[in-house]
Amino acid sequence: MTRQVAAAAAERLQDQRENANWHDKYNVVVAKLDEAQATIMSLESTVKATTSRLDDTMSQLEFARQNAREFDYERHQAKVVLYNNPSQVEELREALQDVQSTLAHRTQEKTDAVTSVGRLNDLHMEVVALLAEKERMLDRVSTMLGQNQQRVDQLEASIEAKDDEINRLKRQSSTTAAALDDTFQRLQAFDQLSMAYHDTRIQYEARQSEIEQLESQLRAADTSAAALQRSFLERQEQLDAAVEQRVDLEARFRELQSICHDLVAKLELAEDKTRAQSEQLDVKAAHDELQSAHASLQHTLHDVQRAANAKVQELEAALSGMYDSTKQKDCELAALRADMDRLAEEQNHMLANERERGERNTRALESKCAALQAKVDALQQQNSQLDALVQTHKGSCNEWRDACQEAVTSAETLKRELSQVQVDKAHELADMSERLEALEKDHKTLKARERTVSMQNTEMTQRLDSITTARDAEMHEWKVAVAQWTSSRERSQAMLDALKGAIAEKDTALGHVRRDLDHARGELLATNAQLEMATEVGQKAERRVEALMATVESLQSQVTSQSQSFQDKHVEEFENLRAACHDVSAVNRMLTTERESIHAWLQQWLANGSNDPNTSSQYATDDIQATLDRLDSWWRERLTTTQSLAETVTKLNAKLMATVDVGARFEAQVDALIHQLLDALGSHDRSNNNQTCHGDIKRAIHEAFAHAIALARSTQKETTPQTSNLTASRNSHAYKPMLTNRPQDASATVVVVAERGPSDQVGRPNHDNHVVQLNDHLTHLMQQCLALQARNEKYKKQLHMMRQREKLLERDLLLAIK
């Protein structure tokens, strides 16, 4: 029993540990799912930020287009202004060719970026589809985990209920055992008191009978002595009185003997009643206990049938405990029967001792009566002899006197003997009175104890009456025929055998239930193994996601570098990009709605599957395995797609970084040129204020433009190798700068100017107007530069938002992988 309880406790602890480990794993999976959800949200915000940033870039490009138109207008104005300066026109043409070549390279880069963006959109759509599928799979797995958790909770609740039932049965059995022990002790005390009372009553009645016999003997002796003293003539009357006395004594003796026989019969009847009651109580208690045990077993078996999926080990422990309690009750009943037999033997022994004592007292009284009878016979014989002597010797007075004297002497001797007997009887009566007083005191104490015992017995009798009311008919039959007790015992044994057979049948049923439970446990272990495989796949996916996060970080840096290149792209191409972005947002919204509809369909399908009782754990296991296979295949496809995306993005990143650097340097150079032009214009204003000559103004303008062209050529020389290295994979020819600082160009310019002559030059007022226009145009360019700077700040903010959105997308991707 203890081993079974210990094994059950060990298995319960092991189940609790497995449940705790499973809860920990489930909490880890939930935490990872939460992190993946956060990553998906961050990626979504990054996509939104990227879309908004692209919109801002499109607006900025429109502004750049307007600036280009203004630049064309300014170029036309510069042509008009520089019409009289052929050398500057040639230099500007060369600069224009360089700018056109640069623009062609930028256009090629723009087309490459557009194709890359299209690929990115396709990959984004594929990633969104994968994320939706992953979310569906995760929802399904989460519902299955919830169902398993509910089953585990139900099993734990059933286990707790069975533990409570076992504790209740233990408490009930302990209270029943205590009540039985108390009842047995009270019955034992009552039996002892009743036996002591009966023994005392028998002793008192025996002594009372002895006293009555002695008193009757004394009265008979007194009457006989009085008869002898009154007259010897009345010997016949005395003999008649003696005969009557003898008859009386015989009647008294017979009466005493009948009283003794009645007392013995009463004792035997009381013993038989006590034995019958004890046996009936034992049989009744055994029968009641068997019925209670059978009822409890039936209740337990009904509970087992109602809760077939509950823990069988606790039920086995309960049944074994009940079986042990039944054995214990049988042992207690055997001990009670042994105690009752022992008490019966002691009672029989005490009755035998009392019977022997009564027989000894009876024999003593009979011996005394025999002695008195012998004396009476002797007196009768003497009287007969005296009669014979009187009849034979009537005439002989001497003989008569002698005979009278002898009779007187014999009467005196009889008187003395009677007085001695009276003294002895007085002493005996005194002793007997003292004994009677002691017995009366004992009787009073026994009466007091009897009252207390009677009060207790009333309670016990009430309980016994309440117990025996339902079995009065059986008690009557048992009183009529005690011999049927053996048959009832055989019937109880047969019932016990039948009960054992029922227990064996229930044990077989429990064996079937145990096998079913083992099968369910095997299925649960298989499910746990599959869950562990799923967790391993999730861990592998986490490691892959970490690698992907590193790749995504590189992609983030590449995207941030690529986002700066969209400033220098053409307006129409970026309008196409804007349309593509709008298409992507529409696709995202469509995918979001499809994902929500798929989530709702999956929830409905899982709810229908959970409500369907025909679904089995094997179907769920196959479904999980198929889902995991699809997840593995999707993950491999996604990995290949991500690798290709990483390669494409790396190339785009390099190009975009180069483009951004070139654009930044170009802006710095433009700013420097603007400052130089402003300085030249300032010197022109000062020369106008000082009324300088027309040749000084032309020379200052010429020097400023020459310096700007030289700076542009040097910048072009620095930037051309980088762009040529970046576009070598797509362009077979290397880029060569068109503008070189050649002295022959300058000489040619001077020759052209000399050939044109002063007739081709414009007048001073026209030149002043052109200078004012250039000044206004440069002021407008400064304003545009400030606007571009503010737009760059705005682009930085949008880039930060795109990074946040990319983080959210990464989290969504992690959740989908998990």
FILO-307466 format. One record per residue (C-alpha): x, y, z; residue number from 1. Coordinates in steps of 0.25 Angstrom, whole numbers, plus 5000, padded with zeros to 4 digits. Example, Ala and Ser with C-alpha at 12.3 -4.5 7.8 and 13.67 -1.06 7.14 Angstrom:
2
     x     y     z    i
  5049  4982  5031    1
  5055  4996  5029    2
END
This chain:
818
     x     y     z    i
  5000  5000  5000    1
  5011  5010  5004    2
  5019  5006  4992    3
  5007  5009  4983    4
  5004  5022  4989    5
  5019  5026  4988    6
  5018  5022  4973    7
  5006  5030  4971    8
  5012  5042  4978    9
  5024  5041  4970   10
  5016  5040  4957   11
  5008  5052  4961   12
  5021  5060  4964   13
  5027  5056  4951   14
  5014  5060  4944   15
  5014  5073  4951   16
  5029  5075  4947   17
  5025  5072  4932   18
  5014  5082  4933   19
  5023  5092  4939   20
  5033  5090  4928   21
  5022  5090  4917   22
  5017  5103  4923   23
  5031  5109  4923   24
  5033  5105  4908   25
  5019  5111  4905   26
  5022  5124  4912   27
  5035  5125  4904   28
  5028  5122  4891   29
  5018  5133  4895   30
  5029  5143  4898   31
  5035  5140  4885   32
  5022  5142  4878   33
  5020  5155  4885   34
  5034  5160  4880   35
  5031  5155  4866   36
  5018  5163  4866   37
  5026  5175  4871   38
  5036  5173  4859   39
  5025  5172  4849   40
  5018  5185  4854   41
  5032  5192  4853   42
  5034  5187  4839   43
  5020  5192  4835   44
  5023  5206  4841   45
  5036  5205  4833   46
  5029  5202  4820   47
  5019  5214  4823   48
  5031  5223  4826   49
  5038  5219  4813   50
  5025  5221  4805   51
  5024  5235  4811   52
  5038  5238  4809   53
  5037  5234  4794   54
  5025  5243  4793   55
  5033  5254  4799   56
  5044  5250  4789   57
  5035  5251  4777   58
  5031  5265  4782   59
  5045  5269  4783   60
  5048  5264  4769   61
  5037  5272  4764   62
  5043  5284  4770   63
  5056  5280  4764   64
  5049  5279  4750   65
  5044  5293  4752   66
  5058  5297  4756   67
  5064  5290  4743   68
  5054  5298  4735   69
  5059  5311  4742   70
  5073  5306  4739   71
  5070  5305  4724   72
  5064  5319  4724   73
  5076  5324  4731   74
  5085  5316  4721   75
  5078  5323  4710   76
  5080  5336  4717   77
  5094  5333  4719   78
  5095  5329  4704   79
  5089  5343  4701   80
  5099  5350  4711   81
  5111  5342  4706   82
  5108  5343  4691   83
  5119  5353  4690   84
  5129  5344  4697   85
  5131  5332  4688   86
  5142  5326  4697   87
  5133  5326  4709   88
  5122  5320  4700   89
  5131  5308  4695   90
  5135  5306  4710   91
  5120  5306  4714   92
  5117  5296  4702   93
  5128  5287  4707   94
  5123  5288  4721   95
  5109  5285  4716   96
  5114  5273  4709   97
  5120  5268  4722   98
  5107  5271  4729   99
  5100  5263  4718  100
  5109  5251  4720  101
  5107  5252  4735  102
  5092  5253  4733  103
  5093  5240  4724  104
  5100  5233  4734  105
  5090  5237  4745  106
  5079  5233  4736  107
  5085  5219  4734  108
  5086  5218  4749  109
  5072  5223  4751  110
  5067  5212  4742  111
  5075  5202  4750  112
  5069  5207  4763  113
  5055  5206  4757  114
  5057  5192  4753  115
  5063  5189  4767  116
  5051  5196  4773  117
  5042  5187  4765  118
  5049  5175  4770  119
  5048  5180  4784  120
  5033  5182  4782  121
  5032  5167  4777  122
  5040  5162  4789  123
  5032  5170  4798  124
  5019  5164  4793  125
  5025  5150  4795  126
  5030  5154  4809  127
  5016  5159  4812  128
  5010  5146  4807  129
  5019  5138  4815  130
  5016  5146  4827  131
  5001  5144  4825  132
  5004  5129  4824  133
  5012  5129  4836  134
  5002  5136  4844  135
  4991  5126  4840  136
  5000  5115  4844  137
  5004  5122  4858  138
  4989  5124  4860  139
  4986  5110  4858  140
  4998  5105  4867  141
  4993  5115  4878  142
  4979  5109  4877  143
  4985  5095  4878  144
  4993  5099  4890  145
  4981  5105  4897  146
  4973  5092  4895  147
  4985  5084  4901  148
  4985  5094  4912  149
  4970  5093  4915  150
  4972  5077  4915  151
  4983  5078  4925  152
  4975  5088  4933  153
  4963  5078  4933  154
  4972  5066  4937  155
  4978  5075  4948  156
  4964  5078  4953  157
  4960  5063  4952  158
  4972  5059  4960  159
  4969  5070  4971  160
  4955  5065  4972  161
  4960  5050  4973  162
  4970  5055  4984  163
  4958  5062  4991  164
  4950  5049  4990  165
  4961  5040  4995  166
  4963  5050  5007  167
  4948  5050  5010  168
  4948  5035  5010  169
  4960  5034  5019  170
  4954  5044  5029  171
  4941  5036  5028  172
  4948  5023  5030  173
  4956  5029  5042  174
  4943  5034  5048  175
  4936  5021  5046  176
  4948  5013  5052  177
  4948  5023  5064  178
  4933  5021  5066  179
  4934  5006  5065  180
  4945  5006  5075  181
  4937  5015  5085  182
  4925  5006  5083  183
  4933  4993  5086  184
  4940  4999  5098  185
  4926  5003  5104  186
  4920  4990  5100  187
  4932  4983  5107  188
  4931  4992  5119  189
  4916  4989  5120  190
  4918  4974  5118  191
  4928  4974  5130  192
  4918  4982  5139  193
  4907  4973  5135  194
  4915  4961  5138  195
  4920  4967  5151  196
  4905  4970  5155  197
  4901  4956  5151  198
  4912  4950  5159  199
  4909  4959  5171  200
  4894  4956  5170  201
  4897  4941  5169  202
  4905  4942  5182  203
  4895  4950  5189  204
  4884  4941  5186  205
  4892  4929  5190  206
  4896  4935  5203  207
  4881  4939  5205  208
  4877  4925  5202  209
  4888  4920  5212  210
  4883  4929  5223  211
  4869  4925  5221  212
  4873  4910  5222  213
  4880  4913  5235  214
  4868  4921  5240  215
  4859  4909  5236  216
  4868  4900  5243  217
  4869  4908  5255  218
  4854  4909  5256  219
  4853  4894  5254  220
  4863  4891  5265  221
  4855  4901  5274  222
  4842  4894  5271  223
  4848  4880  5273  224
  4854  4885  5287  225
  4841  4891  5291  226
  4834  4879  5287  227
  4844  4870  5295  228
  4843  4879  5307  229
  4828  4880  5307  230
  4825  4866  5308  231
  4831  4853  5305  232
  4817  4848  5304  233
  4815  4856  5292  234
  4826  4848  5285  235
  4817  4844  5274  236
  4813  4859  5272  237
  4828  4862  5273  238
  4831  4851  5263  239
  4820  4856  5254  240
  4826  4870  5255  241
  4839  4864  5252  242
  4833  4857  5240  243
  4827  4870  5236  244
  4839  4877  5239  245
  4847  4867  5230  246
  4836  4869  5219  247
  4837  4884  5221  248
  4852  4883  5220  249
  4851  4874  5208  250
  4842  4884  5202  251
  4851  4895  5205  252
  4863  4887  5200  253
  4855  4884  5187  254
  4851  4899  5187  255
  4866  4903  5189  256
  4870  4893  5179  257
  4860  4898  5169  258
  4864  4912  5172  259
  4878  4908  5169  260
  4874  4901  5156  261
  4866  4913  5152  262
  4878  4922  5155  263
  4887  4913  5147  264
  4877  4913  5136  265
  4876  4928  5136  266
  4891  4929  5136  267
  4891  4920  5124  268
  4880  4927  5117  269
  4887  4940  5120  270
  4900  4935  5115  271
  4892  4929  5102  272
  4886  4943  5100  273
  4899  4950  5102  274
  4906  4941  5093  275
  4895  4942  5083  276
  4894  4957  5084  277
  4909  4958  5082  278
  4909  4948  5070  279
  4897  4956  5064  280
  4904  4969  5066  281
  4916  4963  5060  282
  4909  4958  5048  283
  4901  4970  5047  284
  4913  4979  5048  285
  4920  4971  5038  286
  4908  4971  5029  287
  4907  4986  5030  288
  4922  4988  5028  289
  4921  4979  5016  290
  4909  4986  5010  291
  4916  5000  5013  292
  4929  4995  5006  293
  4920  4989  4995  294
  4913  5003  4993  295
  4926  5011  4994  296
  4932  5001  4984  297
  4920  5003  4975  298
  4921  5018  4976  299
  4935  5018  4973  300
  4933  5009  4961  301
  4922  5019  4956  302
  4932  5030  4958  303
  4942  5022  4950  304
  4932  5020  4939  305
  4928  5035  4939  306
  4942  5040  4939  307
  4949  5029  4930  308
  4960  5039  4925  309
  4963  5043  4940  310
  4976  5038  4947  311
  4975  5023  4949  312
  4986  5022  4959  313
  4978  5031  4969  314
  4966  5022  4968  315
  4975  5009  4970  316
  4981  5016  4982  317
  4967  5019  4987  318
  4962  5004  4984  319
  4975  4998  4990  320
  4972  5007  5002  321
  4958  5003  5003  322
  4962  4988  5001  323
  4972  4990  5012  324
  4962  4997  5021  325
  4953  4985  5018  326
  4964  4975  5022  327
  4967  4984  5035  328
  4952  4983  5038  329
  4952  4968  5036  330
  4964  4968  5045  331
  4957  4976  5055  332
  4944  4967  5054  333
  4953  4955  5056  334
  4959  4962  5068  335
  4946  4966  5074  336
  4941  4951  5072  337
  4953  4946  5079  338
  4951  4956  5090  339
  4936  4952  5091  340
  4941  4937  5091  341
  4951  4941  5102  342
  4940  4948  5110  343
  4931  4936  5108  344
  4941  4927  5113  345
  4944  4936  5125  346
  4929  4937  5128  347
  4928  4922  5127  348
  4940  4920  5136  349
  4934  4929  5146  350
  4920  4923  5145  351
  4927  4909  5147  352
  4934  4914  5159  353
  4921  4920  5164  354
  4914  4907  5161  355
  4925  4899  5168  356
  4924  4909  5180  357
  4909  4908  5180  358
  4910  4893  5179  359
  4920  4892  5191  360
  4911  4901  5199  361
  4899  4892  5195  362
  4907  4880  5199  363
  4911  4886  5212  364
  4897  4889  5215  365
  4893  4875  5211  366
  4903  4870  5220  367
  4898  4878  5231  368
  4883  4874  5228  369
  4888  4860  5228  370
  4894  4861  5242  371
  4882  4868  5247  372
  4874  4857  5240  373
  4883  4846  5247  374
  4881  4853  5260  375
  4866  4853  5258  376
  4866  4838  5254  377
  4874  4835  5266  378
  4864  4843  5274  379
  4853  4835  5267  380
  4860  4822  5270  381
  4862  4826  5284  382
  4847  4829  5285  383
  4844  4816  5279  384
  4853  4809  5288  385
  4846  4817  5300  386
  4833  4813  5295  387
  4837  4799  5294  388
  4843  4800  5308  389
  4830  4807  5313  390
  4821  4796  5306  391
  4830  4785  5311  392
  4834  4790  5325  393
  4822  4798  5329  394
  4822  4792  5343  395
  4837  4796  5345  396
  4837  4810  5350  397
  4852  4809  5353  398
  4854  4806  5339  399
  4845  4817  5335  400
  4851  4826  5344  401
  4865  4822  5339  402
  4859  4824  5325  403
  4854  4837  5329  404
  4867  4841  5335  405
  4874  4837  5323  406
  4864  4844  5315  407
  4866  4856  5323  408
  4881  4855  5322  409
  4879  4853  5307  410
  4870  4865  5307  411
  4880  4873  5314  412
  4891  4869  5305  413
  4882  4872  5294  414
  4879  4886  5300  415
  4894  4888  5302  416
  4896  4884  5288  417
  4885  4892  5283  418
  4890  4904  5291  419
  4904  4902  5286  420
  4898  4901  5272  421
  4890  4914  5275  422
  4903  4921  5279  423
  4910  4916  5267  424
  4899  4920  5258  425
  4899  4933  5265  426
  4913  4935  5262  427
  4911  4931  5248  428
  4899  4940  5247  429
  4907  4951  5252  430
  4918  4948  5242  431
  4907  4947  5232  432
  4901  4960  5236  433
  4915  4967  5235  434
  4916  4960  5222  435
  4902  4965  5218  436
  4905  4979  5222  437
  4918  4979  5214  438
  4910  4972  5202  439
  4899  4983  5204  440
  4910  4994  5203  441
  4916  4987  5191  442
  4902  4986  5186  443
  4899  5001  5188  444
  4912  5004  5181  445
  4908  4994  5170  446
  4895  5001  5170  447
  4901  5014  5168  448
  4910  5008  5157  449
  4899  5001  5151  450
  4891  5014  5150  451
  4903  5021  5143  452
  4904  5009  5135  453
  4889  5009  5132  454
  4890  5023  5128  455
  4901  5019  5118  456
  4894  5007  5114  457
  4881  5015  5111  458
  4889  5023  5101  459
  4895  5010  5096  460
  4882  5003  5096  461
  4876  5015  5088  462
  4887  5014  5078  463
  4886  4999  5078  464
  4871  5001  5076  465
  4873  5011  5065  466
  4883  5001  5059  467
  4874  4989  5061  468
  4861  4995  5057  469
  4864  4992  5042  470
  4868  4977  5045  471
  4857  4973  5055  472
  4852  4962  5046  473
  4865  4956  5044  474
  4868  4957  5059  475
  4855  4950  5062  476
  4859  4939  5052  477
  4873  4938  5059  478
  4866  4937  5072  479
  4857  4926  5067  480
  4868  4918  5061  481
  4882  4922  5065  482
  4887  4910  5057  483
  4884  4918  5044  484
  4896  4927  5048  485
  4905  4918  5041  486
  4897  4918  5028  487
  4897  4933  5029  488
  4912  4933  5031  489
  4913  4925  5019  490
  4904  4934  5011  491
  4912  4946  5016  492
  4924  4938  5011  493
  4918  4936  4998  494
  4914  4951  4997  495
  4929  4954  5001  496
  4933  4944  4990  497
  4924  4951  4980  498
  4929  4964  4984  499
  4943  4959  4982  500
  4939  4955  4968  501
  4932  4968  4966  502
  4945  4975  4970  503
  4953  4966  4961  504
  4944  4970  4949  505
  4945  4984  4953  506
  4960  4982  4954  507
  4960  4976  4939  508
  4952  4989  4935  509
  4962  4997  4942  510
  4973  4990  4934  511
  4965  4993  4921  512
  4964  5008  4926  513
  4979  5008  4930  514
  4982  5002  4916  515
  4974  5013  4910  516
  4981  5023  4919  517
  4995  5018  4915  518
  4990  5019  4900  519
  4986  5034  4903  520
  4999  5036  4910  521
  5007  5031  4898  522
  4999  5040  4889  523
  5002  5052  4898  524
  5017  5048  4898  525
  5016  5048  4883  526
  5009  5061  4883  527
  5020  5067  4893  528
  5031  5061  4884  529
  5025  5068  4872  530
  5024  5081  4880  531
  5038  5079  4884  532
  5042  5078  4869  533
  5034  5090  4866  534
  5041  5098  4877  535
  5054  5093  4871  536
  5050  5097  4857  537
  5046  5111  4864  538
  5060  5112  4870  539
  5066  5109  4856  540
  5057  5119  4851  541
  5062  5129  4862  542
  5076  5127  4858  543
  5073  5129  4844  544
  5065  5141  4847  545
  5077  5146  4855  546
  5086  5144  4843  547
  5074  5151  4835  548
  5074  5163  4845  549
  5089  5165  4842  550
  5086  5165  4827  551
  5074  5174  4829  552
  5083  5183  4837  553
  5093  5184  4825  554
  5080  5186  4817  555
  5076  5197  4826  556
  5089  5204  4824  557
  5088  5201  4809  558
  5074  5206  4808  559
  5078  5219  4816  560
  5089  5221  4806  561
  5080  5218  4794  562
  5069  5227  4799  563
  5078  5239  4797  564
  5080  5236  4782  565
  5066  5239  4779  566
  5068  5254  4780  567
  5076  5254  4766  568
  5066  5245  4758  569
  5057  5250  4747  570
  5043  5255  4750  571
  5036  5245  4741  572
  5043  5233  4745  573
  5040  5237  4760  574
  5025  5239  4756  575
  5025  5224  4751  576
  5032  5221  4765  577
  5021  5228  4772  578
  5010  5220  4764  579
  5018  5207  4768  580
  5018  5211  4782  581
  5003  5214  4782  582
  5001  5200  4776  583
  5010  5194  4787  584
  5001  5201  4797  585
  4989  5196  4791  586
  4995  5182  4790  587
  4998  5184  4805  588
  4984  5188  4808  589
  4979  5176  4800  590
  4988  5166  4807  591
  4984  5172  4821  592
  4969  5170  4817  593
  4972  5156  4812  594
  4980  5153  4825  595
  4969  5157  4834  596
  4959  5149  4826  597
  4969  5137  4826  598
  4970  5139  4841  599
  4955  5139  4843  600
  4954  5126  4834  601
  4965  5119  4842  602
  4958  5123  4856  603
  4945  5118  4851  604
  4951  5105  4845  605
  4959  5103  4858  606
  4946  5105  4866  607
  4938  5095  4858  608
  4950  5086  4859  609
  4950  5087  4874  610
  4935  5085  4875  611
  4935  5073  4867  612
  4937  5061  4876  613
  4941  5052  4864  614
  4955  5060  4863  615
  4966  5052  4868  616
  4980  5055  4873  617
  4986  5047  4861  618
  4979  5056  4851  619
  4984  5068  4859  620
  4998  5062  4859  621
  4998  5060  4844  622
  4992  5074  4842  623
  5004  5080  4850  624
  5014  5071  4843  625
  5009  5076  4829  626
  5009  5090  4834  627
  5023  5089  4839  628
  5027  5083  4825  629
  5020  5095  4818  630
  5027  5104  4827  631
  5041  5098  4824  632
  5039  5099  4809  633
  5034  5113  4810  634
  5046  5117  4819  635
  5055  5111  4809  636
  5049  5119  4797  637
  5049  5131  4806  638
  5063  5129  4809  639
  5067  5128  4794  640
  5059  5140  4791  641
  5065  5148  4803  642
  5079  5144  4798  643
  5076  5149  4784  644
  5070  5162  4790  645
  5082  5164  4799  646
  5091  5163  4786  647
  5082  5173  4779  648
  5081  5182  4790  649
  5096  5182  4792  650
  5099  5186  4778  651
  5088  5197  4779  652
  5094  5201  4792  653
  5108  5203  4786  654
  5102  5211  4774  655
  5093  5219  4783  656
  5104  5223  4793  657
  5113  5227  4781  658
  5101  5235  4776  659
  5099  5242  4789  660
  5114  5245  4791  661
  5114  5251  4777  662
  5102  5259  4779  663
  5107  5264  4793  664
  5120  5269  4786  665
  5113  5274  4774  666
  5104  5283  4784  667
  5116  5288  4791  668
  5123  5291  4778  669
  5110  5298  4773  670
  5110  5306  4787  671
  5125  5310  4785  672
  5122  5314  4770  673
  5110  5322  4775  674
  5118  5329  4786  675
  5129  5332  4775  676
  5118  5338  4766  677
  5113  5346  4777  678
  5126  5351  4780  679
  5128  5355  4765  680
  5115  5362  4765  681
  5118  5369  4777  682
  5131  5374  4771  683
  5123  5377  4759  684
  5114  5386  4767  685
  5126  5392  4774  686
  5131  5395  4760  687
  5118  5401  4756  688
  5118  5410  4768  689
  5132  5414  4766  690
  5129  5416  4751  691
  5139  5407  4746  692
  5141  5404  4731  693
  5134  5395  4723  694
  5146  5386  4720  695
  5148  5384  4735  696
  5134  5379  4737  697
  5135  5369  4725  698
  5149  5364  4731  699
  5143  5362  4745  700
  5131  5354  4739  701
  5141  5346  4730  702
  5150  5343  4741  703
  5138  5338  4750  704
  5133  5329  4740  705
  5146  5324  4736  706
  5149  5320  4751  707
  5135  5314  4752  708
  5138  5305  4740  709
  5151  5301  4745  710
  5145  5297  4758  711
  5135  5289  4751  712
  5145  5282  4742  713
  5153  5278  4755  714
  5141  5273  4761  715
  5137  5265  4749  716
  5151  5259  4749  717
  5150  5254  4763  718
  5136  5248  4762  719
  5137  5242  4748  720
  5146  5230  4753  721
  5136  5226  4764  722
  5124  5226  4755  723
  5132  5218  4744  724
  5136  5208  4755  725
  5121  5206  4759  726
  5116  5205  4745  727
  5127  5196  4739  728
  5118  5184  4740  729
  5107  5190  4731  730
  5115  5200  4722  731
  5127  5194  4714  732
  5134  5208  4712  733
  5141  5216  4723  734
  5136  5229  4726  735
  5146  5241  4722  736
  5144  5255  4726  737
  5140  5264  4715  738
  5146  5277  4721  739
  5161  5279  4722  740
  5168  5291  4726  741
  5175  5292  4712  742
  5183  5305  4709  743
  5180  5303  4694  744
  5165  5304  4698  745
  5168  5317  4705  746
  5176  5323  4693  747
  5165  5318  4683  748
  5155  5326  4692  749
  5163  5338  4691  750
  5165  5337  4676  751
  5150  5335  4674  752
  5147  5348  4683  753
  5157  5355  4675  754
  5151  5351  4662  755
  5137  5355  4666  756
  5141  5370  4669  757
  5134  5381  4676  758
  5123  5381  4666  759
  5118  5368  4672  760
  5117  5372  4686  761
  5105  5378  4693  762
  5104  5392  4699  763
  5106  5395  4714  764
  5091  5397  4717  765
  5088  5383  4711  766
  5100  5377  4719  767
  5095  5384  4732  768
  5081  5378  4730  769
  5087  5364  4728  770
  5095  5366  4741  771
  5083  5370  4749  772
  5076  5357  4743  773
  5087  5349  4747  774
  5087  5355  4761  775
  5072  5352  4762  776
  5074  5338  4757  777
  5086  5335  4767  778
  5077  5340  4778  779
  5066  5331  4774  780
  5076  5319  4773  781
  5080  5323  4787  782
  5066  5321  4792  783
  5065  5308  4785  784
  5077  5303  4792  785
  5071  5307  4805  786
  5059  5300  4801  787
  5067  5287  4797  788
  5074  5288  4810  789
  5061  5288  4818  790
  5056  5277  4809  791
  5068  5269  4812  792
  5065  5270  4827  793
  5051  5265  4824  794
  5057  5253  4816  795
  5065  5250  4828  796
  5053  5249  4837  797
  5046  5241  4827  798
  5058  5232  4826  799
  5057  5230  4841  800
  5043  5226  4840  801
  5046  5216  4829  802
  5056  5210  4839  803
  5046  5209  4849  804
  5036  5202  4839  805
  5047  5193  4835  806
  5049  5188  4850  807
  5035  5186  4851  808
  5035  5177  4838  809
  5047  5170  4844  810
  5038  5167  4856  811
  5027  5162  4847  812
  5036  5153  4840  813
  5041  5147  4853  814
  5027  5144  4857  815
  5024  5138  4844  816
  5036  5129  4845  817
  5033  5125  4859  818
END
